[in-house]
C-alpha cells in the first residue's frame, strides 16, 4: 500500500519550518507528502468532544482532532508543547535530532541586571528561575508566536524577554542582542521536534519511525517522565535536561515555587541503557524532599 502522507501543522512560521523539515526527510526516503495547515479555533474544539479529558494545549488538541477525524495523517509539534499523555489512538512515532536546548535573553540593555528591571515571558518555569536569580526584578506575561513576541518586546518598555534559542535559530530571527542563559534549566524536551500519528495507521507510523533519533528519544523520554510524575496534571515551574555522553546519561531536574523563592533540584548520572523509570525516580526524589508540599501550594495559588 502506498499513499500521500498528509502532514498537519499550525500556520506559524516556526511550525511550518518544522513541517517542511519532516516533509523533506520523508520525501528523501521516497514517500509522497502534502502539508496541510490547520487553524486553531475554539469552535472546532467545542464541536468535536473527542479529546481525552485532562489534556492541555489548544494547538496540539486542534491538530490531534484533525488527525482523529481523518483530515491529516501525521502532526508535527515542538515537543515541549505536547502533553505528556497523548489522546487514545495517537502514538509518538518519531523524535527528530535535537537542536539547541538553551533559553536566551533578548535584551535592550544589560545594565538592569544589577538593579531593577522588567522581563517578559509567558512561562512559569522561566519566571520562577529568573526571580530566583533576580528577586528584585518584575516579570510580565508575554504570549504569541516567536515573531509576535519579538515585536512586543520592541513595542514595550521592558528590559528584555526570554526565548528558546532553537526556535529563533530555526527561522533565522536570532538577534545579536542576546545572551545565553546557561544557568536556566530548560523545559522538558525543549529543542526537540516530535511527530505523532494514528496508532491504526501502520503505513504513516512506519514511515515516520525511520526519522527517529534514539539518543534524543531517550533523553526526552526521561525529561517528560520526570515532568509527568511531578506535575500530576498541574502546570508548575518544572525544568529538566538529559544528555548522553560516552554511554552515560546525565540528568538535571528542578521544581520551583511560583515566586522563585524555593527551589528543589536533583542531579544524577546513570548508564544510558538504564534509562527506564529513571525520570520517575528523580521526580519521586523531589516529591519526597518537600516537593509534595510545594506542588500543593502551587496548585492552590493557580486555582
MIDOSE-1310 file (N, C-alpha, C; in nm, 2 decimals, decimal comma, always signed):
residues 303
xxxx	+0,08/-0,12/+0,00/+0,00/+0,00/+0,00/+0,09/+0,12/+0,00; +0,05/+0,22/-0,08/+0,12/+0,35/-0,08/+0,02/+0,46/-0,08; +0,06/+0,57/-0,02/-0,04/+0,69/-0,01/+0,04/+0,81/+0,01; -0,02/+0,93/-0,01/+0,04/+1,05/+0,02/+0,02/+1,08/+0,17
xxxx	+0,13/+1,10/+0,24/+0,12/+1,13/+0,38/+0,09/+1,28/+0,40; -0,03/+1,31/+0,46/-0,07/+1,44/+0,49/-0,01/+1,49/+0,62; +0,07/+1,59/+0,62/+0,14/+1,64/+0,73/+0,06/+1,76/+0,79; +0,01/+1,75/+0,91/-0,06/+1,86/+0,97/+0,03/+1,95/+1,05
xxxx	+0,00/+2,08/+1,04/+0,08/+2,18/+1,12/+0,00/+2,30/+1,14; +0,04/+2,38/+1,25/-0,01/+2,51/+1,26/+0,05/+2,60/+1,15; +0,00/+2,72/+1,14/+0,04/+2,80/+1,03/+0,14/+2,91/+1,07; +0,20/+2,90/+1,19/+0,31/+3,00/+1,22/+0,43/+2,97/+1,15
xxxx	+0,52/+3,06/+1,14/+0,65/+3,04/+1,06/+0,73/+2,93/+1,12; +0,74/+2,92/+1,25/+0,82/+2,81/+1,31/+0,75/+2,68/+1,29; +0,62/+2,67/+1,30/+0,55/+2,54/+1,28/+0,57/+2,49/+1,14; +0,56/+2,59/+1,04/+0,57/+2,55/+0,90/+0,72/+2,51/+0,87
xxxx	+0,81/+2,57/+0,94/+0,95/+2,53/+0,92/+0,97/+2,38/+0,97; +0,91/+2,35/+1,08/+0,92/+2,21/+1,13/+0,85/+2,11/+1,04; +0,73/+2,15/+0,99/+0,66/+2,06/+0,90/+0,74/+2,04/+0,77; +0,80/+2,14/+0,71/+0,88/+2,13/+0,59/+1,00/+2,04/+0,62
xxxx	+1,06/+2,05/+0,74/+1,17/+1,97/+0,77/+1,13/+1,82/+0,77; +1,02/+1,79/+0,83/+0,97/+1,65/+0,82/+0,94/+1,60/+0,68; +0,87/+1,69/+0,61/+0,84/+1,66/+0,47/+0,97/+1,63/+0,39; +1,07/+1,71/+0,40/+1,19/+1,69/+0,32/+1,26/+1,56/+0,36
xxxx	+1,25/+1,52/+0,49/+1,32/+1,39/+0,53/+1,24/+1,27/+0,48; +1,10/+1,28/+0,48/+1,02/+1,17/+0,43/+1,03/+1,16/+0,28; +1,04/+1,27/+0,21/+1,05/+1,26/+0,07/+1,19/+1,21/+0,02; +1,29/+1,24/+0,11/+1,42/+1,18/+0,08/+1,42/+1,03/+0,09
xxxx	+1,33/+0,98/+0,17/+1,32/+0,83/+0,18/+1,22/+0,77/+0,07; +1,17/+0,86/-0,01/+1,08/+0,81/-0,12/+0,93/+0,82/-0,10; +0,89/+0,88/+0,01/+0,75/+0,90/+0,04/+0,69/+1,02/-0,03; +0,57/+1,02/-0,06/+0,50/+1,14/-0,11/+0,43/+1,20/+0,01
xxxx	+0,43/+1,34/+0,01/+0,37/+1,41/+0,12/+0,30/+1,53/+0,08; +0,22/+1,58/+0,17/+0,14/+1,70/+0,15/+0,13/+1,78/+0,28; +0,16/+1,90/+0,28/+0,15/+1,98/+0,41/+0,01/+2,05/+0,41; -0,06/+2,03/+0,53/-0,19/+2,09/+0,55/-0,19/+2,17/+0,67
xxxx	-0,21/+2,30/+0,66/-0,22/+2,39/+0,77/-0,35/+2,38/+0,84; -0,35/+2,37/+0,97/-0,48/+2,36/+1,05/-0,49/+2,47/+1,14; -0,60/+2,55/+1,13/-0,62/+2,66/+1,21/-0,67/+2,61/+1,35; -0,62/+2,68/+1,45/-0,66/+2,65/+1,59/-0,79/+2,74/+1,62
xxxx	-0,90/+2,68/+1,63/-1,02/+2,75/+1,66/-1,10/+2,69/+1,78; -1,15/+2,78/+1,86/-1,23/+2,73/+1,97/-1,36/+2,65/+1,93; -1,41/+2,70/+1,81/-1,53/+2,63/+1,76/-1,51/+2,49/+1,73; -1,39/+2,46/+1,67/-1,36/+2,32/+1,64/-1,36/+2,23/+1,76
xxxx	-1,30/+2,29/+1,86/-1,29/+2,21/+1,99/-1,43/+2,19/+2,05; -1,51/+2,29/+2,04/-1,64/+2,27/+2,10/-1,73/+2,17/+2,03; -1,71/+2,17/+1,90/-1,80/+2,08/+1,82/-1,75/+1,93/+1,82; -1,62/+1,91/+1,85/-1,57/+1,78/+1,85/-1,52/+1,74/+1,98
xxxx	-1,61/+1,69/+2,07/-1,57/+1,64/+2,20/-1,50/+1,51/+2,20; -1,39/+1,50/+2,12/-1,33/+1,37/+2,10/-1,20/+1,36/+2,19; -1,16/+1,47/+2,25/-1,03/+1,47/+2,32/-1,04/+1,41/+2,46; -0,94/+1,34/+2,49/-0,93/+1,27/+2,62/-0,93/+1,38/+2,73
xxxx	-1,00/+1,36/+2,84/-1,01/+1,46/+2,94/-0,87/+1,48/+3,01; -0,84/+1,60/+3,05/-0,72/+1,62/+3,12/-0,60/+1,66/+3,03; -0,62/+1,67/+2,90/-0,51/+1,71/+2,81/-0,51/+1,86/+2,80; -0,39/+1,92/+2,80/-0,38/+2,06/+2,78/-0,31/+2,09/+2,65
xxxx	-0,32/+2,22/+2,61/-0,26/+2,26/+2,48/-0,35/+2,27/+2,37; -0,40/+2,39/+2,35/-0,50/+2,41/+2,24/-0,45/+2,38/+2,10; -0,32/+2,41/+2,08/-0,27/+2,39/+1,94/-0,26/+2,24/+1,91; -0,21/+2,16/+2,01/-0,19/+2,02/+1,99/-0,33/+1,95/+1,98
xxxx	-0,42/+2,01/+2,06/-0,56/+1,95/+2,05/-0,62/+1,96/+1,91; -0,61/+2,08/+1,85/-0,67/+2,10/+1,72/-0,61/+2,01/+1,62; -0,48/+1,99/+1,62/-0,41/+1,90/+1,52/-0,45/+1,76/+1,55; -0,46/+1,72/+1,68/-0,49/+1,58/+1,71/-0,64/+1,55/+1,66
xxxx	-0,73/+1,65/+1,68/-0,87/+1,63/+1,64/-0,87/+1,61/+1,49; -0,79/+1,69/+1,41/-0,79/+1,68/+1,27/-0,74/+1,54/+1,23; -0,64/+1,49/+1,30/-0,59/+1,36/+1,27/-0,70/+1,25/+1,31; -0,76/+1,26/+1,42/-0,87/+1,17/+1,46/-0,98/+1,17/+1,36
xxxx	-1,01/+1,29/+1,30/-1,12/+1,30/+1,20/-1,08/+1,25/+1,06; -0,95/+1,22/+1,04/-0,90/+1,17/+0,92/-0,86/+1,28/+0,82; -0,85/+1,41/+0,86/-0,81/+1,52/+0,78/-0,66/+1,53/+0,75; -0,58/+1,47/+0,84/-0,44/+1,46/+0,83/-0,39/+1,33/+0,87
xxxx	-0,27/+1,29/+0,84/-0,22/+1,16/+0,88/-0,12/+1,16/+0,99; -0,04/+1,27/+0,99/+0,06/+1,29/+1,10/+0,06/+1,44/+1,14; +0,11/+1,47/+1,26/+0,12/+1,60/+1,31/+0,26/+1,63/+1,36; +0,31/+1,75/+1,34/+0,45/+1,78/+1,38/+0,43/+1,89/+1,49
xxxx	+0,50/+1,87/+1,60/+0,50/+1,96/+1,71/+0,63/+1,99/+1,77; +0,65/+2,11/+1,83/+0,76/+2,13/+1,93/+0,73/+2,04/+2,05; +0,82/+1,96/+2,08/+0,78/+1,85/+2,18/+0,75/+1,91/+2,31; +0,81/+2,02/+2,35/+0,79/+2,08/+2,48/+0,64/+2,12/+2,50
xxxx	+0,57/+2,14/+2,38/+0,43/+2,19/+2,39/+0,33/+2,07/+2,40; +0,38/+1,95/+2,38/+0,29/+1,83/+2,37/+0,26/+1,77/+2,51; +0,14/+1,75/+2,55/+0,11/+1,69/+2,68/+0,18/+1,56/+2,70; +0,21/+1,53/+2,82/+0,28/+1,40/+2,85/+0,19/+1,28/+2,82
xxxx	+0,06/+1,30/+2,82/-0,03/+1,19/+2,79/-0,10/+1,22/+2,66; -0,08/+1,14/+2,56/-0,14/+1,16/+2,43/-0,28/+1,10/+2,43; -0,37/+1,16/+2,34/-0,50/+1,11/+2,33/-0,50/+0,96/+2,29; -0,61/+0,89/+2,33/-0,62/+0,75/+2,29/-0,62/+0,74/+2,14
xxxx	-0,54/+0,64/+2,09/-0,54/+0,62/+1,95/-0,42/+0,69/+1,88; -0,36/+0,79/+1,94/-0,25/+0,86/+1,88/-0,12/+0,82/+1,95; -0,02/+0,80/+1,87/+0,11/+0,75/+1,92/+0,23/+0,84/+1,88; +0,33/+0,84/+1,96/+0,45/+0,91/+1,92/+0,53/+0,83/+1,82
xxxx	+0,55/+0,88/+1,70/+0,62/+0,80/+1,60/+0,77/+0,82/+1,58; +0,81/+0,95/+1,61/+0,95/+0,98/+1,59/+0,98/+1,11/+1,67; +1,10/+1,11/+1,72/+1,16/+1,24/+1,78/+1,28/+1,27/+1,69; +1,29/+1,39/+1,63/+1,40/+1,42/+1,55/+1,52/+1,46/+1,63
xxxx	+1,64/+1,46/+1,57/+1,76/+1,50/+1,64/+1,74/+1,64/+1,70; +1,78/+1,65/+1,82/+1,76/+1,77/+1,90/+1,84/+1,89/+1,86; +1,78/+2,01/+1,86/+1,85/+2,14/+1,84/+1,90/+2,19/+1,97; +1,94/+2,32/+1,97/+1,99/+2,38/+2,09/+1,88/+2,38/+2,20
xxxx	+1,92/+2,35/+2,33/+1,82/+2,33/+2,43/+1,81/+2,46/+2,52; +1,90/+2,56/+2,50/+1,91/+2,67/+2,59/+1,80/+2,77/+2,58; +1,77/+2,84/+2,69/+1,69/+2,96/+2,69/+1,79/+3,08/+2,67; +1,74/+3,19/+2,61/+1,82/+3,31/+2,59/+1,74/+3,43/+2,64
xxxx	+1,82/+3,53/+2,67/+1,76/+3,66/+2,70/+1,78/+3,76/+2,58; +1,68/+3,80/+2,52/+1,69/+3,91/+2,42/+1,67/+4,04/+2,49; +1,77/+4,13/+2,49/+1,77/+4,24/+2,57/+1,78/+4,37/+2,50; +1,74/+4,48/+2,56/+1,76/+4,62/+2,51/+1,88/+4,68/+2,57
xxxx	+1,91/+4,64/+2,69/+2,04/+4,68/+2,76/+2,06/+4,58/+2,87; +2,18/+4,57/+2,92/+2,21/+4,48/+3,03/+2,24/+4,54/+3,16; +2,23/+4,67/+3,17/+2,26/+4,74/+3,29/+2,16/+4,71/+3,40; +2,04/+4,67/+3,36/+1,94/+4,64/+3,46/+1,96/+4,52/+3,54
xxxx	+2,05/+4,43/+3,49/+2,08/+4,31/+3,56/+2,13/+4,33/+3,70; +2,19/+4,44/+3,73/+2,24/+4,47/+3,86/+2,16/+4,57/+3,94; +2,04/+4,59/+3,89/+1,94/+4,68/+3,96/+1,80/+4,63/+3,94; +1,71/+4,72/+3,92/+1,57/+4,67/+3,90/+1,54/+4,66/+3,75
xxxx	+1,45/+4,57/+3,71/+1,42/+4,56/+3,57/+1,29/+4,48/+3,55; +1,25/+4,48/+3,42/+1,13/+4,41/+3,39/+1,16/+4,31/+3,27; +1,12/+4,19/+3,30/+1,15/+4,08/+3,20/+1,01/+4,02/+3,16; +1,00/+3,99/+3,03/+0,87/+3,93/+2,98/+0,89/+3,78/+2,94
xxxx	+0,79/+3,71/+2,99/+0,79/+3,56/+2,95/+0,65/+3,51/+2,98; +0,60/+3,42/+2,91/+0,47/+3,35/+2,94/+0,49/+3,22/+3,01; +0,61/+3,19/+3,05/+0,65/+3,06/+3,11/+0,66/+3,07/+3,26; +0,59/+2,99/+3,33/+0,61/+2,98/+3,48/+0,75/+2,94/+3,51
xxxx	+0,80/+2,84/+3,44/+0,94/+2,79/+3,46/+1,04/+2,90/+3,45; +1,03/+2,98/+3,34/+1,13/+3,09/+3,32/+1,11/+3,19/+3,42; +0,99/+3,23/+3,45/+0,96/+3,33/+3,55/+1,02/+3,29/+3,69; +0,99/+3,17/+3,73/+1,04/+3,13/+3,86/+1,19/+3,13/+3,87
xxxx	+1,26/+3,08/+3,77/+1,40/+3,07/+3,77/+1,46/+3,21/+3,76; +1,40/+3,30/+3,68/+1,45/+3,44/+3,68/+1,44/+3,51/+3,81; +1,32/+3,49/+3,88/+1,30/+3,56/+4,01/+1,39/+3,49/+4,12; +1,42/+3,37/+4,10/+1,52/+3,30/+4,19/+1,65/+3,37/+4,19
xxxx	+1,70/+3,40/+4,07/+1,83/+3,47/+4,05/+1,82/+3,62/+4,06; +1,71/+3,68/+4,02/+1,70/+3,82/+4,03/+1,57/+3,86/+4,10; +1,57/+3,85/+4,23/+1,44/+3,86/+4,31/+1,39/+4,01/+4,31; +1,47/+4,11/+4,27/+1,42/+4,24/+4,27/+1,35/+4,28/+4,14
xxxx	+1,36/+4,19/+4,04/+1,30/+4,22/+3,91/+1,15/+4,19/+3,91; +1,09/+4,25/+3,80/+0,95/+4,22/+3,78/+0,93/+4,14/+3,65; +0,84/+4,04/+3,65/+0,82/+3,96/+3,53/+0,67/+3,98/+3,48; +0,66/+4,01/+3,35/+0,53/+4,04/+3,29/+0,50/+3,93/+3,19
xxxx	+0,37/+3,91/+3,16/+0,33/+3,80/+3,07/+0,36/+3,83/+2,93; +0,40/+3,73/+2,85/+0,43/+3,75/+2,71/+0,38/+3,63/+2,63; +0,28/+3,65/+2,54/+0,23/+3,54/+2,46/+0,24/+3,57/+2,31; +0,21/+3,46/+2,23/+0,22/+3,48/+2,09/+0,33/+3,40/+2,03
xxxx	+0,33/+3,39/+1,89/+0,44/+3,32/+1,83/+0,57/+3,40/+1,84; +0,68/+3,34/+1,79/+0,81/+3,40/+1,80/+0,81/+3,54/+1,75; +0,77/+3,57/+1,63/+0,77/+3,70/+1,57/+0,69/+3,80/+1,65; +0,57/+3,75/+1,69/+0,48/+3,84/+1,77/+0,55/+3,88/+1,90
xxxx	+0,62/+3,79/+1,97/+0,68/+3,82/+2,09/+0,80/+3,91/+2,08; +0,88/+3,89/+1,97/+0,99/+3,98/+1,94/+0,94/+4,12/+1,92; +0,83/+4,14/+1,85/+0,77/+4,27/+1,82/+0,72/+4,33/+1,95; +0,65/+4,25/+2,03/+0,60/+4,31/+2,16/+0,72/+4,36/+2,25
xxxx	+0,83/+4,29/+2,24/+0,94/+4,34/+2,32/+0,99/+4,48/+2,27; +0,99/+4,50/+2,14/+1,02/+4,63/+2,09/+0,92/+4,74/+2,12; +0,80/+4,70/+2,13/+0,69/+4,79/+2,15/+0,66/+4,83/+2,29; +0,73/+4,76/+2,39/+0,70/+4,79/+2,53/+0,83/+4,83/+2,60
xxxx	+0,81/+4,89/+2,72/+0,93/+4,94/+2,79/+0,99/+4,83/+2,88; +1,00/+4,71/+2,83/+1,06/+4,60/+2,90/+1,21/+4,60/+2,88; +1,29/+4,55/+2,97/+1,43/+4,54/+2,95/+1,47/+4,42/+2,86; +1,39/+4,32/+2,87/+1,42/+4,20/+2,79/+1,31/+4,10/+2,79
xxxx	+1,33/+3,99/+2,71/+1,23/+3,88/+2,71/+1,31/+3,75/+2,69; +1,25/+3,64/+2,74/+1,32/+3,51/+2,73/+1,26/+3,43/+2,62; +1,34/+3,36/+2,55/+1,30/+3,28/+2,43/+1,38/+3,15/+2,44; +1,33/+3,05/+2,37/+1,40/+2,93/+2,34/+1,49/+2,95/+2,22
xxxx	+1,62/+2,93/+2,24/+1,72/+2,97/+2,13/+1,69/+2,89/+2,00; +1,65/+2,76/+2,01/+1,62/+2,68/+1,89/+1,52/+2,74/+1,80; +1,41/+2,79/+1,85/+1,31/+2,85/+1,77/+1,35/+2,97/+1,69; +1,43/+3,06/+1,75/+1,48/+3,17/+1,68/+1,58/+3,14/+1,58
xxxx	+1,67/+3,04/+1,61/+1,77/+2,99/+1,51/+1,70/+2,93/+1,39; +1,60/+2,85/+1,42/+1,53/+2,77/+1,31/+1,47/+2,86/+1,20; +1,42/+2,98/+1,24/+1,35/+3,07/+1,14/+1,44/+3,19/+1,12; +1,56/+3,18/+1,17/+1,67/+3,28/+1,14/+1,63/+3,42/+1,18
xxxx	+1,58/+3,43/+1,30/+1,54/+3,57/+1,36/+1,62/+3,59/+1,49; +1,73/+3,52/+1,51/+1,80/+3,53/+1,64/+1,88/+3,67/+1,63; +1,84/+3,76/+1,72/+1,91/+3,89/+1,72/+2,04/+3,89/+1,78; +2,13/+3,99/+1,75/+2,26/+3,99/+1,80/+2,25/+4,02/+1,95
xxxx	+2,16/+4,11/+1,99/+2,15/+4,15/+2,13/+2,08/+4,04/+2,22; +2,15/+3,93/+2,23/+2,10/+3,82/+2,32/+2,22/+3,76/+2,40; +2,18/+3,70/+2,51/+2,28/+3,62/+2,59/+2,22/+3,49/+2,62; +2,31/+3,39/+2,62/+2,26/+3,25/+2,66/+2,24/+3,25/+2,81
xxxx	+2,13/+3,19/+2,85/+2,11/+3,17/+2,99/+2,15/+3,03/+3,03; +2,28/+3,01/+3,04/+2,33/+2,87/+3,06/+2,30/+2,82/+3,21; +2,25/+2,91/+3,29/+2,21/+2,87/+3,43/+2,07/+2,83/+3,44; +1,99/+2,85/+3,34/+1,85/+2,82/+3,34/+1,82/+2,68/+3,28
xxxx	+1,75/+2,60/+3,36/+1,72/+2,46/+3,32/+1,60/+2,47/+3,22; +1,62/+2,42/+3,10/+1,51/+2,43/+3,00/+1,39/+2,35/+3,04; +1,28/+2,37/+2,96/+1,16/+2,29/+2,97/+1,19/+2,15/+2,92; +1,12/+2,05/+2,98/+1,14/+1,91/+2,93/+1,12/+1,90/+2,78
xxxx	+1,21/+1,84/+2,71/+1,20/+1,82/+2,56/+1,22/+1,95/+2,48; +1,27/+2,06/+2,54/+1,30/+2,18/+2,47/+1,40/+2,16/+2,36; +1,38/+2,21/+2,24/+1,47/+2,20/+2,13/+1,44/+2,07/+2,05; +1,34/+1,99/+2,09/+1,31/+1,87/+2,02/+1,18/+1,88/+1,94
xxxx	+1,18/+1,82/+1,82/+1,05/+1,81/+1,74/+1,00/+1,66/+1,75; +0,87/+1,65/+1,76/+0,81/+1,52/+1,77/+0,70/+1,51/+1,66; +0,69/+1,39/+1,61/+0,59/+1,36/+1,51/+0,49/+1,25/+1,56; +0,36/+1,27/+1,56/+0,27/+1,18/+1,61/+0,18/+1,13/+1,49
xxxx	+0,12/+1,01/+1,51/+0,04/+0,95/+1,41/-0,07/+0,87/+1,47; -0,16/+0,82/+1,39/-0,27/+0,73/+1,45/-0,21/+0,59/+1,46; -0,24/+0,53/+1,58/-0,19/+0,40/+1,61/-0,23/+0,30/+1,50; -0,35/+0,31/+1,44/-0,40/+0,22/+1,35/-0,36/+0,25/+1,20
xxxx	-0,28/+0,35/+1,19/-0,22/+0,39/+1,05/-0,08/+0,33/+1,04; -0,07/+0,21/+1,00/+0,06/+0,14/+1,00/+0,15/+0,20/+0,90; +0,10/+0,25/+0,78/+0,18/+0,30/+0,68/+0,25/+0,43/+0,72; +0,17/+0,52/+0,77/+0,23/+0,65/+0,81/+0,33/+0,63/+0,93
xxxx	+0,28/+0,55/+1,03/+0,36/+0,53/+1,15/+0,50/+0,47/+1,12; +0,50/+0,37/+1,03/+0,62/+0,30/+0,99/+0,71/+0,40/+0,92; +0,65/+0,48/+0,83/+0,73/+0,58/+0,76/+0,80/+0,67/+0,85; +0,73/+0,73/+0,94/+0,78/+0,83/+1,03/+0,88/+0,77/+1,13
xxxx	+0,87/+0,65/+1,17/+0,96/+0,59/+1,26/+1,10/+0,58/+1,21; +1,12/+0,59/+1,08/+1,25/+0,59/+1,02/+1,32/+0,72/+1,04; +1,25/+0,82/+1,09/+1,32/+0,95/+1,12/+1,36/+0,96/+1,27; +1,33/+0,86/+1,35/+1,36/+0,87/+1,49/+1,50/+0,88/+1,53
xxxx	+1,54/+0,97/+1,62/+1,68/+0,97/+1,67/+1,68/+0,91/+1,81; +1,75/+0,80/+1,83/+1,73/+0,73/+1,95/+1,78/+0,80/+2,07; +1,90/+0,88/+2,06/+1,95/+0,95/+2,17/+1,85/+1,06/+2,22; +1,80/+1,13/+2,12/+1,70/+1,24/+2,16/+1,57/+1,18/+2,22
xxxx	+1,53/+1,06/+2,16/+1,42/+0,99/+2,21/+1,43/+0,95/+2,36; +1,55/+0,90/+2,39/+1,57/+0,85/+2,53/+1,58/+0,97/+2,62; +1,65/+1,08/+2,58/+1,66/+1,20/+2,67/+1,53/+1,26/+2,70; +1,45/+1,28/+2,59/+1,32/+1,35/+2,61/+1,22/+1,26/+2,68
xxxx	+1,24/+1,13/+2,67/+1,15/+1,03/+2,75/+1,18/+1,05/+2,90; +1,30/+1,06/+2,94/+1,34/+1,08/+3,08/+1,28/+1,21/+3,13; +1,30/+1,32/+3,05/+1,26/+1,45/+3,09/+1,11/+1,46/+3,11; +1,04/+1,40/+3,01/+0,89/+1,41/+3,01/+0,83/+1,32/+3,12
xxxx	+0,90/+1,21/+3,15/+0,86/+1,12/+3,26/+0,87/+1,19/+3,39; +0,98/+1,27/+3,41/+1,00/+1,35/+3,53/+0,89/+1,45/+3,54; +0,86/+1,52/+3,43/+0,75/+1,62/+3,43/+0,62/+1,55/+3,47; +0,58/+1,44/+3,40/+0,45/+1,38/+3,43/+0,43/+1,34/+3,57
xxxx	+0,54/+1,28/+3,63/+0,52/+1,23/+3,77/+0,51/+1,35/+3,87; +0,59/+1,46/+3,84/+0,59/+1,58/+3,93/+0,46/+1,65/+3,92; +0,41/+1,68/+3,80/+0,30/+1,78/+3,78/+0,16/+1,72/+3,82; +0,14/+1,59/+3,79/+0,01/+1,54/+3,82/-0,11/+1,62/+3,76
xxxx	-0,09/+1,67/+3,64/-0,20/+1,74/+3,58/-0,20/+1,89/+3,61; -0,10/+1,93/+3,69/-0,10/+2,08/+3,73/+0,03/+2,14/+3,66; +0,00/+2,26/+3,60/+0,11/+2,33/+3,54/+0,20/+2,39/+3,66; +0,33/+2,37/+3,65/+0,42/+2,42/+3,75/+0,55/+2,46/+3,69
xxxx	+0,63/+2,53/+3,77/+0,77/+2,57/+3,72/+0,86/+2,45/+3,73; +0,87/+2,37/+3,63/+0,95/+2,25/+3,62/+1,04/+2,26/+3,51; +1,17/+2,22/+3,53/+1,27/+2,22/+3,43/+1,34/+2,08/+3,43; +1,39/+2,04/+3,32/+1,46/+1,91/+3,31/+1,54/+1,90/+3,19
xxxx	+1,66/+1,85/+3,20/+1,75/+1,83/+3,09/+1,83/+1,70/+3,10; +1,83/+1,62/+3,00/+1,91/+1,50/+3,00/+2,01/+1,50/+2,88; +2,13/+1,45/+2,90/+2,23/+1,44/+2,79/+2,29/+1,31/+2,80; +2,33/+1,25/+2,69/+2,40/+1,13/+2,68/+2,54/+1,15/+2,63
xxxx	+2,64/+1,12/+2,71/+2,78/+1,13/+2,67/+2,86/+1,01/+2,71; +2,92/+0,94/+2,61/+3,01/+0,83/+2,63/+2,94/+0,72/+2,71; +2,81/+0,69/+2,67/+2,74/+0,58/+2,74/+2,68/+0,61/+2,87; +2,69/+0,74/+2,92/+2,62/+0,78/+3,04/+2,52/+0,88/+3,02
xxxx	+2,41/+0,88/+3,09/+2,30/+0,97/+3,08/+2,31/+1,07/+3,20; +2,33/+1,19/+3,18/+2,34/+1,30/+3,28/+2,20/+1,37/+3,29; +2,15/+1,39/+3,41/+2,02/+1,45/+3,42/+2,02/+1,55/+3,53; +1,95/+1,66/+3,50/+1,92/+1,77/+3,60/+1,77/+1,80/+3,59
xxxx	+1,71/+1,80/+3,71/+1,57/+1,84/+3,71/+1,54/+1,94/+3,83; +1,45/+2,03/+3,81/+1,42/+2,13/+3,91/+1,27/+2,15/+3,93; +1,23/+2,19/+4,05/+1,09/+2,23/+4,08/+1,11/+2,36/+4,16; +1,04/+2,46/+4,12/+1,04/+2,59/+4,20/+0,90/+2,64/+4,24
xxxx	+0,90/+2,72/+4,34/+0,78/+2,79/+4,38/+0,75/+2,89/+4,27; +0,62/+2,94/+4,26/+0,59/+3,04/+4,16/+0,67/+3,16/+4,17; +0,70/+3,21/+4,29/+0,78/+3,33/+4,30/+0,93/+3,31/+4,30; +0,97/+3,19/+4,29/+1,11/+3,16/+4,28/+1,19/+3,15/+4,40
xxxx	+1,12/+3,17/+4,52/+1,20/+3,17/+4,64/+1,24/+3,04/+4,69; +1,17/+2,93/+4,65/+1,20/+2,80/+4,68/+1,24/+2,72/+4,56; +1,35/+2,64/+4,57/+1,40/+2,56/+4,46/+1,44/+2,42/+4,51; +1,39/+2,32/+4,44/+1,43/+2,18/+4,47/+1,49/+2,13/+4,34
xxxx	+1,61/+2,06/+4,36/+1,67/+2,01/+4,24/+1,73/+1,87/+4,26; +1,76/+1,80/+4,15/+1,82/+1,67/+4,15/+1,92/+1,66/+4,03; +2,04/+1,61/+4,06/+2,14/+1,59/+3,96/+2,19/+1,45/+3,97; +2,18/+1,37/+3,86/+2,23/+1,23/+3,87/+2,29/+1,19/+3,73
xxxx	+2,36/+1,08/+3,74/+2,41/+1,02/+3,61/+2,40/+0,87/+3,63; +2,36/+0,81/+3,52/+2,35/+0,66/+3,51/+2,39/+0,61/+3,38; +2,42/+0,48/+3,37/+2,45/+0,42/+3,24/+2,32/+0,45/+3,15; +2,34/+0,49/+3,03/+2,23/+0,53/+2,94/+2,13/+0,42/+2,91
xxxx	+2,18/+0,29/+2,92/+2,08/+0,18/+2,89/+1,99/+0,16/+3,01; +2,01/+0,22/+3,12/+1,93/+0,21/+3,24/+1,82/+0,32/+3,25; +1,78/+0,38/+3,14/+1,70/+0,50/+3,15/+1,55/+0,47/+3,18; +1,51/+0,34/+3,17/+1,37/+0,31/+3,20/+1,34/+0,35/+3,35
xxxx	+1,23/+0,43/+3,37/+1,19/+0,47/+3,50/+1,28/+0,57/+3,57; +1,39/+0,61/+3,50/+1,48/+0,70/+3,57/+1,42/+0,84/+3,60; +1,35/+0,89/+3,50/+1,28/+1,02/+3,52/+1,18/+1,01/+3,64; +1,11/+0,90/+3,65/+1,02/+0,88/+3,76/+1,09/+0,88/+3,89
xxxx	+1,20/+0,81/+3,90/+1,27/+0,80/+4,03/+1,33/+0,94/+4,07; +1,37/+1,02/+3,97/+1,42/+1,15/+4,00/+1,31/+1,24/+4,05; +1,19/+1,23/+3,99/+1,07/+1,31/+4,03/+1,03/+1,27/+4,17; +1,03/+1,14/+4,20/+0,99/+1,09/+4,33/+1,09/+1,14/+4,44
xxxx	+1,21/+1,16/+4,40/+1,31/+1,21/+4,50/+1,28/+1,35/+4,54; +1,24/+1,43/+4,44/+1,20/+1,57/+4,47/+1,07/+1,58/+4,55; +0,97/+1,49/+4,51/+0,84/+1,49/+4,58/+0,86/+1,45/+4,72; +0,95/+1,36/+4,75/+0,97/+1,32/+4,89/+1,07/+1,41/+4,97
xxxx	+1,12/+1,52/+4,90/+1,20/+1,61/+4,96/+1,13/+1,75/+4,96; +1,01/+1,76/+5,02/+0,93/+1,88/+5,03/+0,86/+1,91/+4,90; +0,88/+1,83/+4,79/+0,81/+1,86/+4,67/+0,66/+1,85/+4,67; +0,61/+1,75/+4,75/+0,46/+1,73/+4,76/+0,40/+1,86/+4,81
xxxx	+0,46/+1,91/+4,92/+0,40/+2,04/+4,98/+0,41/+2,15/+4,88; +0,52/+2,16/+4,81/+0,54/+2,27/+4,71/+0,43/+2,26/+4,60; +0,41/+2,14/+4,55/+0,31/+2,12/+4,45/+0,17/+2,15/+4,50; +0,14/+2,12/+4,62/+0,01/+2,16/+4,68/-0,01/+2,31/+4,68
xxxx	+0,09/+2,38/+4,72/+0,09/+2,52/+4,73/+0,07/+2,58/+4,59; +0,15/+2,53/+4,49/+0,14/+2,58/+4,35/-0,01/+2,56/+4,30; -0,06/+2,44/+4,32/-0,20/+2,41/+4,27/-0,30/+2,51/+4,33; -0,28/+2,54/+4,46/-0,37/+2,63/+4,54/-0,36/+2,77/+4,48
xxx	-0,23/+2,82/+4,45/-0,21/+2,95/+4,40/-0,26/+2,97/+4,26; -0,26/+2,86/+4,18/-0,31/+2,87/+4,04/-0,46/+2,84/+4,03; -0,52/+2,80/+4,13/-0,66/+2,77/+4,13/-0,75/+2,89/+4,10
